[in-house]
């Protein structure tokens, strides 16, 4: 049975920014999420990892406290297999992000009507991810590829939305979007050492940078 491709969530499409929280202490999750919201970021990816239940608890609490109110779209990142994806979605994740391409996992997410962003780096991987049902393809690691790579990919793949992730800063975010990326994933730069004041400021700068790139205005 064929399944339609889940669309890119509005919270990501609007701002073009996905915040990525990796190995956050339980006490940091909610303050950082609130800072992101104040800065205009509407999507927060919590990465899976050795923390296990703590990660799922963070996804569940954010989904309950902020997601259901429509204030923040909560997703799961670094999802490596189907059991992890199942646990994350059960905890409340509204989108799934992978660092790699697993076509069976992409198809499973599509069947669940969960937007999925598999990681890819080569044209062959990008096309395979799209054909498997990805809502968008995570270009990873973006720092290695660079904005010029995105620009060149728009030629053969004009309809495949790309989300560069990995080493992206506010400066390169603007360049990636100007080159044709639909959004960017911002991790360590945006998390700013868990300083919530700086997180809020950087979130606002990132959203503004994407808006400038989309409008064609460059500083």
N, C-alpha and C positions, 0 to 999 in steps of 0.2 A: 504494500500500500504506500503510495507516495504521500509525502507530507510537505506542506508549504513551508518556505523558509521564514522563520520568525524575524520580524523586522528589528532593526536597531532601536533600542528603547529611546523614547523621547528625551529622557534625562541626559542621555549621552549625545544624541543628535543635536540637541539645543545648544549646549555649551561646548561640545567637542573636547571635553576633559574627563578623564577617568582617573581618580585618585587611587593610588595603590598603597595599601598598608601591609607591610611585611614584618612579622615577628613583633607585633605591638603588645606591650604589657596590658593585661586586662583593664587596669585603671586608666590607660591612655586612650582607649578606643572611643569612648563616648565624647570626651573633650575634643579630640581631634576631629571626629565626625561633625560636631557642632561648629568647630572653626571652619571646616570645609564649607558647610552650609552658609555661614556668614560671608565667606569669600565668593560665593556664587557657584561652587561646584556641587553637582547634583548626583554624582555616581561615585560610589566608594567600593573598590575591590579589596577584599580581605584575602590574603594569600593563604593557601593551605600549606602545611609543613609539619615539622616534628612536634609542634605544639598540640596537634590532634584536637582533643576535645575543647581546648581553649579557643581555637580558631572557630569551631562550630558554635561555641557559646557566644563569641563575638558577633558572628553572622546572625544568630538567632536574636540576640538582644537588640542589635541595631535594627533588624527587620521589624521587630515588635515595637520598639520605641520611636523609630523615625521613619521606617519604610511604610508601615501601614497608614501613616498620616500623610504620605506622599511627599515628605520632606527630603528623602534621600533614597536613591536606588542602590541596594546592597547586592554585591555579587561576590563570587568566589574565584580566586586566581590560583595559578600553579596547580591546576587540577590535572592529575596524571593518569587517572583511570576511572572507570565507571563507578565502582563503589564509592570513591571519593566524591564524584559528581552527585551521586544519589544522596549521600549524607548532606552535602552542601545545600542541595535543592530542598531537601526535607527540612533543613534548618531555616530556610527562608531566602536563600540566594535567588536573585531574579535574573542573573546572567552568569555564564561560566566562561572562564578564560584559561587557556592552556598555553604552555610554553612550546608545545610541539604539535604535530599533526597526527591525530589518531582518528581515522575516518569513521570507525565504528562508534567512537564516542561522540563525534559530531552528529552522526545520524541519530544516536540515542537522544541527545539533547533536542534535536529538531523534532523528534517524535513526541517529546514532552512539551513542545512549544516553548522551550527555554532558549533565548538567544545565546549563541556560543561563538566565541572568538578564538579559534585555534591559532597557534603560533606557526609561522612559516617564514622562510628566508629567501628561497629561490623561486623563480617564476613557475617551475613545475609544482612545487609545494603549494604555492598561492592558488594556482588554478585547481589543484586537487582538493584543497580545503573548501573552495567556493562550490565546486561541484558536489561535494559531500553534504552541503547544506548550511555552511557557515553564514551567520548574519553579517559578519565582517571578518577580515583576516588581520590578526595581530602580526605586524612586521617586527620580528625579533631576531637578534638585538638591533634596534634601530640605530644606535650609536655607530655601529659598524657599517650599516647600509648607507645612511645619510640621506638628506632631502633629495639630492640629485637622483638617487635610485628610485624614490617614489615618483618623481617627475617622469622618468623614463618608463616606468611601469604603466603609467596612465595611457600610453600609446596602445599596447596590446591588450590591456585589461581596463578599459575606461569604466566598466560597470562594477568592478570589484572594490568595495570600500575597504580601505586600509587604515589600521590603527597602529602607528609606530609606537613601540614601547621598548624601554631598556636604555638608560642613560640620557633620557630626554630632559631638557631644562626649558625654562621659559623662552630663551632665545631660539633654541632649535625647534620648540613646539610651533612657534610662529612660522618658521621656515618649512617645516613638514606640512603644515596645513596649507600654506601658500603653494606648495608643490603638488597638492591634491589629496592629502590625507583627510579622512572624514572626521577623525578625532585623534587624540594622543593619550597615551598612558603615562602618568607622572608618578614616580615612586620616591626614591631617596631625596631628590631635590625638593619635592613638594612637602615631604614629611618633616624636613628641616630640624632633624634631631629631636622631634616630639615637642618643639616649642610652639604652643598653640597660637601665640600672637603672630609668629612668623609663618605658621601654616596658613592662617587666615590671609595674611598679606600676600603670600605667594600664590594662594588659590585665586585671589582676585586678579593678580598679575597674569596668571595663566589664562583665565577666562577672557580677559581683555586682549591678550596677545592673539588668541584664536579668533576673536571677533574682528580684530584688525586684519588678520590674514584673509579672512573670508570676505571682507569688504574691499580688499585690495589696497588698504592703507598701510604703509610701512613706515616705521620710525627711523 
